[in-house]
Amino acid sequence: MDAFTAGLLQRIRTTETEMSRAREAGDDFLADVEQEELDDLRRLAAEHGVEVSTAGA
């Protein structure tokens, strides 16, 4: 796995975690911000042929 792919997958995992934390804390605004970031990261992954597992999403 190259550095781009590894970095992108790490950013996706981190964003998923942060989004879950925001939801658990009841911070709807932050959860929405994190969801938008996650959508962008997943789009970027798709554009570059990076397979993203959605099991943790």
Short mmCIF file of the C-alpha atoms (twelve columns), coordinates in Angstrom:
data_MODEL
# 
_entry.id   MODEL 
# 
loop_
_atom_site.group_PDB 
_atom_site.id 
_atom_site.type_symbol 
_atom_site.label_atom_id 
_atom_site.label_alt_id 
_atom_site.label_comp_id 
_atom_site.label_asym_id 
_atom_site.label_seq_id 
_atom_site.Cartn_x 
_atom_site.Cartn_y 
_atom_site.Cartn_z 
_atom_site.pdbx_PDB_model_num 
ATOM 1  C CA . MET A 1  0.000   0.000  0.000  1 
ATOM 2  C CA . ASP A 2  1.401   3.380  -0.941 1 
ATOM 3  C CA . ALA A 3  1.597   6.375  1.365  1 
ATOM 4  C CA . PHE A 4  -1.337  8.156  -0.311 1 
ATOM 5  C CA . THR A 5  -3.662  5.191  0.197  1 
ATOM 6  C CA . ALA A 6  -2.516  4.575  3.764  1 
ATOM 7  C CA . GLY A 7  -2.915  8.242  4.658  1 
ATOM 8  C CA . LEU A 8  -6.330  8.488  3.074  1 
ATOM 9  C CA . LEU A 9  -7.607  5.381  4.854  1 
ATOM 10 C CA . GLN A 10 -6.253  6.692  8.167  1 
ATOM 11 C CA . ARG A 11 -8.000  10.025 7.650  1 
ATOM 12 C CA . ILE A 12 -11.256 8.188  6.911  1 
ATOM 13 C CA . ARG A 13 -10.950 6.086  10.091 1 
ATOM 14 C CA . THR A 14 -10.134 9.158  12.176 1 
ATOM 15 C CA . THR A 15 -13.051 11.113 10.731 1 
ATOM 16 C CA . GLU A 16 -15.441 8.210  11.365 1 
ATOM 17 C CA . THR A 17 -14.286 8.108  14.994 1 
ATOM 18 C CA . GLU A 18 -14.642 11.862 15.431 1 
ATOM 19 C CA . MET A 19 -18.108 11.794 13.877 1 
ATOM 20 C CA . SER A 20 -19.196 9.039  16.272 1 
ATOM 21 C CA . ARG A 21 -17.842 10.987 19.239 1 
ATOM 22 C CA . ALA A 22 -19.690 14.107 18.148 1 
ATOM 23 C CA . ARG A 23 -22.952 12.178 17.787 1 
ATOM 24 C CA . GLU A 24 -22.498 10.551 21.201 1 
ATOM 25 C CA . ALA A 25 -21.874 13.985 22.713 1 
ATOM 26 C CA . GLY A 26 -25.002 15.366 21.053 1 
ATOM 27 C CA . ASP A 27 -23.018 17.876 18.991 1 
ATOM 28 C CA . ASP A 28 -25.093 17.853 15.830 1 
ATOM 29 C CA . PHE A 29 -23.131 20.645 14.176 1 
ATOM 30 C CA . LEU A 30 -19.774 18.905 14.624 1 
ATOM 31 C CA . ALA A 31 -21.299 15.588 13.526 1 
ATOM 32 C CA . ASP A 32 -22.511 17.277 10.329 1 
ATOM 33 C CA . VAL A 33 -19.077 18.810 9.720  1 
ATOM 34 C CA . GLU A 34 -17.418 15.421 10.192 1 
ATOM 35 C CA . GLN A 35 -19.988 13.778 7.881  1 
ATOM 36 C CA . GLU A 36 -19.183 16.289 5.144  1 
ATOM 37 C CA . GLU A 37 -15.461 15.611 5.593  1 
ATOM 38 C CA . LEU A 38 -16.115 11.873 5.443  1 
ATOM 39 C CA . ASP A 39 -18.154 12.274 2.253  1 
ATOM 40 C CA . ASP A 40 -15.294 14.237 0.676  1 
ATOM 41 C CA . LEU A 41 -12.700 11.666 1.723  1 
ATOM 42 C CA . ARG A 42 -14.793 8.784  0.382  1 
ATOM 43 C CA . ARG A 43 -15.275 10.651 -2.905 1 
ATOM 44 C CA . LEU A 44 -11.524 11.197 -3.138 1 
ATOM 45 C CA . ALA A 45 -10.931 7.513  -2.436 1 
ATOM 46 C CA . ALA A 46 -13.382 6.493  -5.167 1 
ATOM 47 C CA . GLU A 47 -11.748 8.853  -7.653 1 
ATOM 48 C CA . HIS A 48 -8.398  7.171  -7.001 1 
ATOM 49 C CA . GLY A 49 -9.656  3.598  -6.900 1 
ATOM 50 C CA . VAL A 50 -9.104  3.175  -3.176 1 
ATOM 51 C CA . GLU A 51 -11.484 0.617  -1.693 1 
ATOM 52 C CA . VAL A 52 -12.993 1.806  1.586  1 
ATOM 53 C CA . SER A 53 -14.626 -0.616 4.007  1 
ATOM 54 C CA . THR A 54 -17.881 0.777  5.386  1 
ATOM 55 C CA . ALA A 55 -18.059 -1.676 8.290  1 
ATOM 56 C CA . GLY A 56 -17.094 1.005  10.797 1 
ATOM 57 C CA . ALA A 57 -19.326 3.673  9.314  1 
# 
